[in-house]
Amino acid sequence: MNAIVQNGYGSPDVLEFKEVDMPVVKDNGVLVRVKAASINAGDIFSMRGSPWLVRLTVGFPKPKDFIPG
């Protein structure tokens, strides 16, 4: 599966297009194929890690969730 992966905070240059493992679906879960996606202001703040207080919720010193969205 292809994904946009974030391994640190910063400008859009920190985002990389990579091949990742397919997620494991739990008994009460669903796997959805996404054809298009968008971002909003919250995603941009999370990507940059600004203001610094955002890092307390999304991960310090690097993001907890490597695949945004």
C-alpha positions in Angstrom: 0.0 0.0 0.0 1.3 3.5 -0.8 1.1 6.3 1.8 2.4 9.8 2.6 4.6 9.4 5.7 5.8 12.1 8.1 8.9 11.3 10.1 9.5 14.7 11.7 8.2 18.2 12.0 8.7 20.9 9.4 7.7 22.2 6.0 5.9 19.9 3.4 9.4 18.6 2.6 9.2 16.3 5.6 6.4 14.3 3.8 7.6 11.2 1.9 5.7 8.9 -0.5 6.4 5.3 0.6 5.3 1.8 0.4 3.9 0.6 3.8 2.4 -2.6 5.1 -1.4 -3.1 4.7 -3.2 -2.3 8.0 -4.6 -5.3 9.9 -8.4 -5.1 10.1 -9.9 -6.1 13.5 -13.1 -8.1 13.9 -15.3 -5.1 14.1 -13.4 -2.9 11.7 -13.5 -2.0 8.0 -10.8 -1.4 5.4 -11.6 1.5 3.1 -9.9 2.3 -0.2 -9.3 6.1 -0.5 -9.1 7.6 -4.0 -8.7 11.2 -2.9 -7.9 13.2 0.2 -7.5 16.7 1.4 -5.8 18.6 4.2 -7.0 21.4 6.5 -5.4 24.0 8.8 -5.2 21.5 11.6 -3.1 19.1 9.5 -0.7 21.9 8.6 -0.2 22.8 12.3 0.3 19.1 13.1 2.9 18.8 10.3 4.8 21.8 11.5 4.4 21.1 15.2 3.5 24.6 15.8 2.6 26.1 18.2 4.9 24.1 20.5 1.9 23.0 22.6 0.6 21.0 19.6 3.6 18.6 20.0 2.3 17.6 23.4 -0.8 16.1 21.8 0.7 14.8 18.5 4.0 13.6 19.8 7.3 14.9 21.1 10.1 14.9 19.6 8.5 13.4 16.5 4.8 12.6 15.5 3.2 9.5 17.0 1.2 8.8 13.9 3.5 8.6 10.9 0.7 8.6 8.3 -1.4 11.8 8.6 -5.1 11.7 8.0 
